[in-house]
Every structure is written in C-alpha cells, then in structure tokens.
Amino acid sequence: MAEIQVRGRYFDELEVGDAVNTPARTMTETDVVMFAAISGDFNQLHTDEVFASAGAFGARVTHGMLVLSVATGLVGRAGVFEGTAIGFTNLEWKFKKPVYIGDTIRVRAEVVRKRPLGKEAGFVFVKAEVLNQKDEVVQAGEWRAIVAQKPKQE
C-alpha cells in the first residue's frame, strides 16, 4: 500500500510571510439562489432585482456571508491546509464593497503570525483579502486556525 501524500503544510513548516493567491471563481445566480435557500436569507438585496436596482448598489448583490464561505473554499482549493487543518477558530472580518452576480473573486492570504498550542498543533493567523476581477478588495480580515504539527518519525 502506497503512503498517502498530504498537500497541506504543517504548523512547523509554515513561516510568517508565506502567502498564496487562490484560483478565481465567478459568483453566479445559482450561488445566490442556493445560498438563500440554505441560509434562509431571502433579503431583497439578493433576491429581488426591481427592489435592489432602486437601492444603493443599483443591482442585486451576493450575500456577504456567501462570499466569505466561498473565500474559505478557495483557500482550501489552494491546498495549503489540506490534511493539516484541525479547525477554524476565529475571524475578524470587514465587508468593504459589494460583490455582484457575475463578479469573479479570488483570495490573497498570508501567514502573519503563529502560536504553538501544545506539542501536536499550533494557531496560525492568516491575513485574508478577497479581491474582485478589478483587483479591488471587497472583503478582508484575519482568520485563525489550528494546524497540526508534523508527526514525529518513529
């Protein structure tokens, strides 16, 4: 049986300043409809074009929490924490600009600090910015996750 290779980086392999730019993803009508159904958030800014077009944004916008959720998935697709993340523990987050249906987003993430948590894991603090297709920061903040230490060879 072949040994499974983990793509993720362990706590002790990550350095402050390590950064990743994720793949991009376009936010679709289907995303908004499905998120509204799953979350129960049918706010007219997301679901009523006539209402939203008369409002501050001039059109329907995607749910801010949907964008944040997709952002975590994009970081996951980058593979940095694949197989090494133990848990997401905290975030401080700002919603800076609307994301419209049809906008394409990506994430720029950087390790800004680390703190050991026992012998088997540590906290990793990540500065994350969600950018749209115009390279405008639409959401940003800091995430904290628990990441496993590299297993000791016996």
KEMI-837820 format. One line per 2 residues: number of its first residue (from 1); for each residue x, y, z of N, C-alpha, C, O. Coordinates in nm, 2 decimals, m for minus. Layout:
REM residues N
NUM) X:Y:Z:X:Y:Z:X:Y:Z:X:Y:Z; ... $
***
This chain:
REM residues 154
1) 0.08:m0.12:0.00:0.00:0.00:0.00:0.09:0.12:0.00:0.18:0.13:0.08; 0.06:0.22:m0.09:0.14:0.34:m0.10:0.11:0.44:0.01:m0.01:0.45:0.06 $
3) 0.21:0.51:0.05:0.19:0.61:0.16:0.11:0.73:0.10:0.14:0.77:m0.02; 0.01:0.78:0.17:m0.07:0.90:0.12:0.01:1.02:0.14:0.07:1.05:0.25 $
5) 0.02:1.10:0.04:0.10:1.23:0.05:0.00:1.34:0.08:m0.10:1.36:0.02; 0.03:1.42:0.18:m0.05:1.53:0.23:0.00:1.65:0.15:0.11:1.69:0.16 $
7) m0.10:1.73:0.09:m0.06:1.85:0.02:m0.04:1.96:0.12:0.04:2.06:0.09; m0.11:1.96:0.23:m0.10:2.07:0.32:0.03:2.08:0.39:0.11:1.99:0.40 $
9) 0.05:2.20:0.44:0.17:2.24:0.52:0.14:2.23:0.67:0.03:2.27:0.71; 0.23:2.17:0.74:0.21:2.16:0.88:0.25:2.29:0.95:0.32:2.38:0.89 $
11) 0.21:2.30:1.08:0.24:2.42:1.16:0.39:2.46:1.16:0.42:2.57:1.13; 0.47:2.36:1.18:0.62:2.38:1.19:0.68:2.41:1.05:0.79:2.45:1.04 $
13) 0.61:2.39:0.94:0.66:2.41:0.81:0.62:2.55:0.76:0.68:2.61:0.66; 0.51:2.61:0.82:0.47:2.74:0.78:0.55:2.85:0.84:0.60:2.84:0.96 $
15) 0.58:2.96:0.77:0.66:3.07:0.81:0.58:3.20:0.80:0.50:3.21:0.71; 0.60:3.29:0.89:0.54:3.42:0.88:0.58:3.48:0.74:0.70:3.48:0.71 $
17) 0.49:3.53:0.67:0.52:3.58:0.53:0.48:3.49:0.42:0.47:3.53:0.31; 0.46:3.36:0.45:0.42:3.26:0.35:0.28:3.31:0.30:0.19:3.35:0.37 $
19) 0.27:3.31:0.17:0.14:3.37:0.11:0.10:3.28:m0.01:0.18:3.21:m0.07; m0.03:3.29:m0.04:m0.09:3.22:m0.15:m0.19:3.31:m0.22:m0.26:3.38:m0.15 $
21) m0.20:3.30:m0.35:m0.31:3.36:m0.43:m0.39:3.24:m0.48:m0.34:3.15:m0.55; m0.52:3.24:m0.45:m0.60:3.12:m0.49:m0.65:3.13:m0.63:m0.63:3.23:m0.70 $
23) m0.70:3.02:m0.68:m0.77:3.02:m0.81:m0.89:3.12:m0.79:m0.93:3.16:m0.68; m0.95:3.16:m0.90:m1.06:3.25:m0.90:m1.19:3.18:m0.93:m1.19:3.06:m0.97 $
25) m1.30:3.24:m0.89:m1.43:3.18:m0.91:m1.54:3.29:m0.93:m1.54:3.39:m0.86; m1.62:3.27:m1.03:m1.73:3.37:m1.06:m1.85:3.34:m0.98:m1.90:3.22:m0.97 $
27) m1.91:3.44:m0.92:m2.03:3.43:m0.84:m2.15:3.43:m0.93:m2.16:3.52:m1.01; m2.24:3.33:m0.92:m2.34:3.31:m1.01:m2.48:3.33:m0.95:m2.50:3.33:m0.83 $
29) m2.58:3.34:m1.04:m2.72:3.34:m1.00:m2.75:3.22:m0.91:m2.82:3.23:m0.81; m2.71:3.10:m0.96:m2.73:2.98:m0.89:m2.67:2.98:m0.75:m2.74:2.94:m0.65 $
31) m2.55:3.04:m0.73:m2.49:3.05:m0.60:m2.58:3.13:m0.51:m2.61:3.09:m0.39; m2.64:3.24:m0.55:m2.72:3.33:m0.47:m2.85:3.26:m0.43:m2.89:3.26:m0.32 $
33) m2.91:3.19:m0.53:m3.04:3.13:m0.50:m3.02:3.01:m0.40:m3.10:2.99:m0.31; m2.91:2.93:m0.43:m2.89:2.82:m0.34:m2.85:2.87:m0.20:m2.90:2.81:m0.10 $
35) m2.77:2.97:m0.18:m2.74:3.02:m0.05:m2.86:3.08:0.02:m2.87:3.06:0.14; m2.94:3.15:m0.05:m3.07:3.20:0.01:m3.15:3.08:0.06:m3.20:3.09:0.17 $
37) m3.16:2.97:m0.01:m3.24:2.86:0.03:m3.18:2.79:0.15:m3.25:2.75:0.24; m3.05:2.77:0.15:m2.98:2.70:0.26:m2.98:2.79:0.38:m3.00:2.74:0.49 $
39) m2.95:2.92:0.37:m2.94:3.00:0.49:m3.07:3.06:0.54:m3.08:3.10:0.65; m3.17:3.06:0.45:m3.30:3.13:0.48:m3.29:3.28:0.47:m3.39:3.35:0.50 $
41) m3.18:3.33:0.41:m3.17:3.48:0.39:m3.22:3.51:0.25:m3.15:3.51:0.15; m3.34:3.55:0.25:m3.41:3.59:0.12:m3.42:3.75:0.12:m3.51:3.80:0.05 $
43) m3.33:3.82:0.18:m3.33:3.96:0.17:m3.34:4.01:0.03:m3.28:3.96:m0.06; m3.42:4.11:0.01:m3.45:4.16:m0.12:m3.33:4.22:m0.20:m3.32:4.22:m0.32 $
45) m3.22:4.25:m0.12:m3.10:4.30:m0.19:m3.03:4.19:m0.27:m2.96:4.21:m0.36; m3.07:4.06:m0.23:m3.01:3.94:m0.30:m3.11:3.88:m0.40:m3.07:3.81:m0.49 $
47) m3.24:3.90:m0.37:m3.34:3.81:m0.44:m3.44:3.89:m0.53:m3.52:3.83:m0.60; m3.44:4.02:m0.52:m3.55:4.10:m0.59:m3.48:4.21:m0.67:m3.44:4.31:m0.62 $
49) m3.47:4.18:m0.80:m3.40:4.27:m0.89:m3.46:4.41:m0.89:m3.39:4.51:m0.89; m3.59:4.42:m0.90:m3.66:4.55:m0.90:m3.63:4.63:m0.77:m3.59:4.75:m0.78 $
51) m3.64:4.57:m0.66:m3.61:4.63:m0.53:m3.46:4.67:m0.53:m3.43:4.79:m0.50; m3.37:4.58:m0.56:m3.23:4.61:m0.55:m3.18:4.71:m0.65:m3.09:4.79:m0.62 $
53) m3.24:4.72:m0.77:m3.20:4.82:m0.87:m3.23:4.96:m0.82:m3.17:5.05:m0.87; m3.33:4.98:m0.74:m3.36:5.11:m0.69:m3.28:5.15:m0.56:m3.29:5.26:m0.51 $
55) m3.20:5.05:m0.51:m3.13:5.08:m0.39:m2.99:5.13:m0.41:m2.95:5.17:m0.52; m2.91:5.13:m0.30:m2.78:5.18:m0.30:m2.68:5.12:m0.40:m2.59:5.18:m0.45 $
57) m2.70:4.99:m0.42:m2.60:4.92:m0.51:m2.64:4.91:m0.66:m2.56:4.88:m0.74; m2.76:4.95:m0.69:m2.81:4.96:m0.83:m2.84:4.82:m0.89:m2.88:4.82:m1.01 $
59) m2.82:4.72:m0.82:m2.85:4.58:m0.87:m2.84:4.48:m0.75:m2.80:4.52:m0.64; m2.88:4.36:m0.77:m2.87:4.26:m0.67:m2.72:4.23:m0.64:m2.64:4.24:m0.73 $
61) m2.69:4.20:m0.51:m2.56:4.17:m0.47:m2.56:4.03:m0.41:m2.66:3.98:m0.36; m2.45:3.96:m0.41:m2.44:3.83:m0.35:m2.43:3.86:m0.20:m2.40:3.96:m0.15 $
63) m2.47:3.76:m0.12:m2.47:3.76:0.02:m2.32:3.78:0.07:m2.24:3.71:0.02; m2.30:3.87:0.16:m2.16:3.88:0.21:m2.11:3.75:0.27:m1.99:3.72:0.26 $
65) m2.20:3.68:0.35:m2.16:3.55:0.41:m2.13:3.45:0.30:m2.05:3.36:0.32; m2.20:3.45:0.19:m2.17:3.36:0.08:m2.03:3.39:0.03:m1.95:3.29:0.00 $
67) m1.99:3.51:0.01:m1.86:3.54:m0.04:m1.75:3.49:0.06:m1.65:3.44:0.02; m1.78:3.52:0.19:m1.68:3.47:0.29:m1.67:3.32:0.28:m1.56:3.26:0.29 $
69) m1.78:3.25:0.27:m1.78:3.10:0.26:m1.70:3.05:0.14:m1.62:2.96:0.15; m1.73:3.12:0.02:m1.66:3.08:m0.10:m1.51:3.11:m0.08:m1.42:3.03:m0.13 $
71) m1.47:3.22:m0.01:m1.33:3.25:0.01:m1.26:3.14:0.09:m1.15:3.10:0.06; m1.33:3.09:0.19:m1.26:2.98:0.27:m1.25:2.85:0.17:m1.15:2.78:0.19 $
73) m1.34:2.83:0.09:m1.33:2.72:m0.01:m1.22:2.74:m0.11:m1.15:2.65:m0.14; m1.20:2.87:m0.15:m1.09:2.90:m0.25:m0.95:2.87:m0.18:m0.86:2.82:m0.24 $
75) m0.94:2.91:m0.05:m0.81:2.88:0.02:m0.80:2.73:0.03:m0.68:2.68:0.02; m0.91:2.66:0.06:m0.90:2.51:0.06:m0.85:2.46:m0.07:m0.77:2.36:m0.07 $
77) m0.90:2.51:m0.18:m0.86:2.46:m0.31:m0.71:2.48:m0.34:m0.65:2.41:m0.41; m0.65:2.59:m0.28:m0.51:2.61:m0.29:m0.43:2.50:m0.23:m0.31:2.49:m0.26 $
79) m0.49:2.43:m0.13:m0.42:2.31:m0.08:m0.33:2.34:0.04:m0.27:2.24:0.09; m0.31:2.46:0.08:m0.21:2.49:0.19:m0.24:2.42:0.32:m0.15:2.37:0.38 $
81) m0.37:2.40:0.36:m0.40:2.34:0.48:m0.47:2.20:0.46:m0.53:2.15:0.56; m0.46:2.15:0.34:m0.53:2.02:0.31:m0.46:1.91:0.39:m0.35:1.88:0.38 $
83) m0.54:1.85:0.48:m0.50:1.74:0.56:m0.42:1.78:0.69:m0.39:1.69:0.77; m0.40:1.91:0.71:m0.33:1.95:0.82:m0.41:2.05:0.91:m0.38:2.06:1.03 $
85) m0.52:2.10:0.86:m0.61:2.19:0.94:m0.69:2.11:1.03:m0.75:2.01:1.00; m0.69:2.15:1.16:m0.77:2.08:1.26:m0.90:2.15:1.28:m1.00:2.09:1.30 $
87) m0.90:2.29:1.28:m1.02:2.36:1.30:m1.00:2.51:1.27:m0.89:2.56:1.29; m1.11:2.57:1.23:m1.12:2.72:1.21:m1.17:2.77:1.35:m1.28:2.73:1.39 $
89) m1.10:2.86:1.41:m1.14:2.90:1.55:m1.19:3.05:1.56:m1.26:3.08:1.66; m1.15:3.13:1.47:m1.19:3.27:1.49:m1.17:3.35:1.36:m1.09:3.31:1.27 $
91) m1.24:3.46:1.35:m1.22:3.55:1.24:m1.26:3.69:1.28:m1.35:3.71:1.36; m1.19:3.79:1.23:m1.22:3.93:1.23:m1.24:3.97:1.09:m1.15:3.95:1.01 $
93) m1.35:4.03:1.05:m1.38:4.04:0.91:m1.45:4.17:0.88:m1.54:4.22:0.96; m1.42:4.23:0.76:m1.49:4.35:0.72:m1.54:4.33:0.57:m1.47:4.27:0.49 $
95) m1.66:4.38:0.55:m1.72:4.37:0.42:m1.71:4.51:0.36:m1.78:4.60:0.40; m1.62:4.52:0.26:m1.58:4.66:0.22:m1.65:4.70:0.09:m1.69:4.82:0.08 $
97) m1.68:4.62:0.00:m1.75:4.65:m0.12:m1.85:4.54:m0.16:m1.83:4.43:m0.12; m1.95:4.57:m0.23:m2.05:4.47:m0.28:m1.98:4.38:m0.38:m1.89:4.42:m0.46 $
99) m2.03:4.25:m0.38:m1.99:4.16:m0.49:m2.12:4.13:m0.56:m2.22:4.08:m0.51; m2.12:4.16:m0.69:m2.23:4.15:m0.78:m2.24:4.01:m0.84:m2.13:3.94:m0.85 $
101) m2.36:3.96:m0.88:m2.37:3.84:m0.95:m2.29:3.86:m1.08:m2.31:3.96:m1.15; m2.20:3.77:m1.11:m2.11:3.78:m1.23:m1.97:3.83:m1.20:m1.88:3.81:m1.28 $
103) m1.95:3.88:m1.08:m1.82:3.92:m1.03:m1.73:3.79:m1.01:m1.78:3.69:m0.97; m1.61:3.80:m1.04:m1.51:3.69:m1.02:m1.42:3.73:m0.90:m1.36:3.83:m0.90 $
105) m1.41:3.64:m0.80:m1.33:3.67:m0.69:m1.22:3.57:m0.67:m1.22:3.46:m0.72; m1.12:3.61:m0.60:m1.01:3.53:m0.56:m0.96:3.57:m0.42:m1.00:3.68:m0.38 $
107) m0.87:3.50:m0.36:m0.82:3.53:m0.23:m0.67:3.54:m0.23:m0.60:3.46:m0.29; m0.62:3.65:m0.16:m0.48:3.66:m0.13:m0.47:3.64:0.02:m0.53:3.71:0.10 $
109) m0.39:3.54:0.06:m0.38:3.50:0.20:m0.23:3.49:0.24:m0.15:3.44:0.17; m0.21:3.54:0.36:m0.07:3.55:0.41:m0.06:3.51:0.56:m0.14:3.56:0.64 $
111) 0.03:3.43:0.60:0.05:3.39:0.74:0.12:3.52:0.80:0.22:3.56:0.76; 0.05:3.57:0.91:0.10:3.69:0.97:0.16:3.66:1.11:0.24:3.74:1.16 $
113) 0.12:3.55:1.17:0.18:3.51:1.30:0.14:3.37:1.33:0.05:3.31:1.27; 0.22:3.31:1.42:0.19:3.17:1.47:0.21:3.17:1.62:0.28:3.24:1.68 $
115) 0.13:3.07:1.68:0.15:3.05:1.82:0.13:2.90:1.85:0.03:2.84:1.82; 0.23:2.84:1.91:0.22:2.69:1.94:0.11:2.67:2.04:0.07:2.75:2.12 $
117) 0.05:2.55:2.02:m0.06:2.51:2.11:m0.03:2.36:2.14:m0.08:2.27:2.08; 0.05:2.34:2.24:0.09:2.21:2.28:0.19:2.15:2.18:0.26:2.22:2.11 $
119) 0.21:2.02:2.19:0.31:1.95:2.11:0.26:1.90:1.97:0.34:1.86:1.89; 0.13:1.91:1.96:0.07:1.85:1.84:0.01:1.95:1.74:m0.03:1.91:1.62 $
121) 0.00:2.07:1.78:m0.06:2.17:1.69:m0.02:2.31:1.73:0.04:2.34:1.83; m0.07:2.41:1.65:m0.05:2.55:1.68:m0.15:2.63:1.61:m0.22:2.59:1.51 $
123) m0.17:2.76:1.66:m0.25:2.85:1.59:m0.18:2.92:1.48:m0.06:2.96:1.49; m0.25:2.93:1.36:m0.19:3.01:1.25:m0.29:3.12:1.22:m0.41:3.10:1.20 $
125) m0.23:3.24:1.22:m0.31:3.36:1.19:m0.29:3.40:1.05:m0.17:3.42:1.01; m0.39:3.42:0.97:m0.39:3.44:0.83:m0.46:3.57:0.80:m0.58:3.59:0.83 $
127) m0.39:3.67:0.73:m0.45:3.79:0.68:m0.51:3.74:0.54:m0.43:3.69:0.46; m0.64:3.76:0.52:m0.70:3.72:0.40:m0.77:3.84:0.34:m0.84:3.92:0.41 $
129) m0.75:3.85:0.21:m0.82:3.96:0.13:m0.89:3.89:0.01:m0.83:3.82:m0.06; m1.02:3.92:0.00:m1.10:3.88:m0.12:m1.10:3.99:m0.22:m1.13:4.11:m0.19 $
131) m1.05:3.96:m0.34:m1.04:4.06:m0.45:m1.14:4.03:m0.56:m1.16:3.91:m0.59; m1.19:4.13:m0.62:m1.28:4.10:m0.74:m1.19:4.11:m0.87:m1.07:4.12:m0.86 $
133) m1.26:4.10:m0.98:m1.19:4.10:m1.11:m1.12:4.23:m1.14:m1.03:4.23:m1.23; m1.15:4.33:m1.07:m1.08:4.46:m1.09:m0.97:4.48:m0.99:m0.91:4.59:m0.98 $
135) m0.93:4.37:m0.91:m0.83:4.38:m0.81:m0.87:4.47:m0.69:m0.78:4.52:m0.62; m1.00:4.50:m0.67:m1.05:4.57:m0.56:m1.07:4.48:m0.44:m1.12:4.37:m0.46 $
137) m1.03:4.52:m0.32:m1.05:4.44:m0.20:m1.20:4.46:m0.16:m1.24:4.57:m0.13; m1.27:4.35:m0.17:m1.42:4.35:m0.14:m1.45:4.30:0.01:m1.54:4.35:0.07 $
139) m1.36:4.22:0.06:m1.37:4.17:0.20:m1.23:4.15:0.25:m1.14:4.11:0.17; m1.21:4.16:0.38:m1.07:4.14:0.43:m1.08:4.12:0.58:m1.17:4.16:0.65 $
141) m0.98:4.05:0.63:m0.97:4.04:0.77:m0.86:3.93:0.81:m0.77:3.91:0.73; m0.88:3.88:0.93:m0.78:3.78:0.98:m0.86:3.66:1.02:m0.96:3.66:1.09 $
143) m0.80:3.54:0.98:m0.86:3.41:1.02:m0.76:3.35:1.11:m0.64:3.37:1.10; m0.81:3.27:1.21:m0.72:3.19:1.29:m0.77:3.05:1.29:m0.88:3.01:1.30 $
145) m0.67:2.96:1.26:m0.70:2.82:1.25:m0.59:2.74:1.34:m0.48:2.79:1.36; m0.64:2.62:1.38:m0.54:2.53:1.44:m0.49:2.44:1.34:m0.57:2.37:1.26 $
147) m0.36:2.43:1.33:m0.29:2.34:1.23:m0.20:2.24:1.30:m0.13:2.28:1.39; m0.21:2.12:1.25:m0.13:2.01:1.31:0.02:2.03:1.30:0.07:2.09:1.19 $
149) 0.10:1.99:1.40:0.24:1.98:1.38:0.27:1.86:1.30:0.19:1.77:1.29; 0.39:1.86:1.23:0.43:1.74:1.16:0.45:1.63:1.25:0.52:1.64:1.35 $
151) 0.40:1.51:1.21:0.41:1.39:1.30:0.56:1.36:1.31:0.64:1.36:1.22; 0.60:1.32:1.43:0.74:1.28:1.46:0.76:1.14:1.40:0.68:1.05:1.41 $
153) 0.87:1.12:1.33:0.91:0.99:1.28:0.95:0.89:1.39:1.03:0.93:1.48; 0.90:0.77:1.39:0.93:0.68:1.50:1.03:0.58:1.45:1.07:0.49:1.53 $
***
